[in-house]
Amino acid sequence: MARTRLAAVSTTICRLKLQAVRLGVRVGAYLEEALEILELRHMYWTDSAEVRCWIRADSSDYQQFVGHRIAEVRLATDERRVWQFVPGALNPADLATRQAVDETRIPLWFDGA
């Protein structure tokens, strides 16, 4: 499943990546409910080291926008076991946001390699 969103010009890149993380968690919960599989093991990937640090921190340490999103992500996931890092150049989710698409990378959407 893939999702893209139009971003507000005034929003920082880090906040946009946090929004993407929250969207990923919501999609994971939706799929678990739709497939009716309880205790499904989720694995989430992000190319933002800052967002991974935010997830590991206490949500009350941050402003309201970031704190509420961190709290939602932490309630839905175990931040130490399911969050992995992927370099931006290898992130297949970024293909949808690139102006020019490298034709050799399109199989990433289909086989996850």
C-alpha positions, -999 to +999 in steps of 0.1 A: +000+000+000+014+034-009+002+069+001+014+104-009+002+137+005+005+173-006+026+192+021+020+227+034+048+250+024+054+263+060+060+228+075+095+216+081+109+185+066+113+168+100+076+175+108+066+161+074+086+129+081+069+126+115+036+130+097+046+102+074+056+079+103+022+085+119+005+077+086+025+045+083+014+034+118-022+042+110-020+022+077-004-007+097-033-007+122-058-005+093-043-035+076-042-055+108-079-048+113-089-054+077-070-087+075-083-097+109-049-109+120-043-103+157-007-099+170+006-092+135+043-083+138+049-049+122+082-035+109+084+002+101+112+020+082+122+056+081+150+076+066+149+102+093+173+098+122+157+127+140+122+111+139+136+079+153+151+099+182+118+117+187+100+083+189+125+071+215+121+103+236+093+112+260+065+130+241+060+156+268+095+170+261+083+185+228+059+211+216+022+201+211+024+193+174+054+169+177+043+156+212+009+145+201+022+126+171+050+110+191+024+099+217+002+083+190+031+065+174+044+052+207+010+039+217+008+019+185+044+006+184+072-007+204+098+019+193+129-002+201+119-033+181+099-022+151+116+010+139+145+005+114+166+030+095+168+031+057+191+055+038+172+081+018+188+069-015+174+034-009+140+044+004+113+031-021+087+055-006+107+084-019+102+073-055+067+088-055+081+122-047+110+124-072+107+145-103+125+120-125+120+083-118+149+059-123+133+031-142+156+005-127+142+013-092+106+007-100+107-030-091+112-018-055+075-011-054+066-047-064+091-070-047+104-048-018+140-056-027 
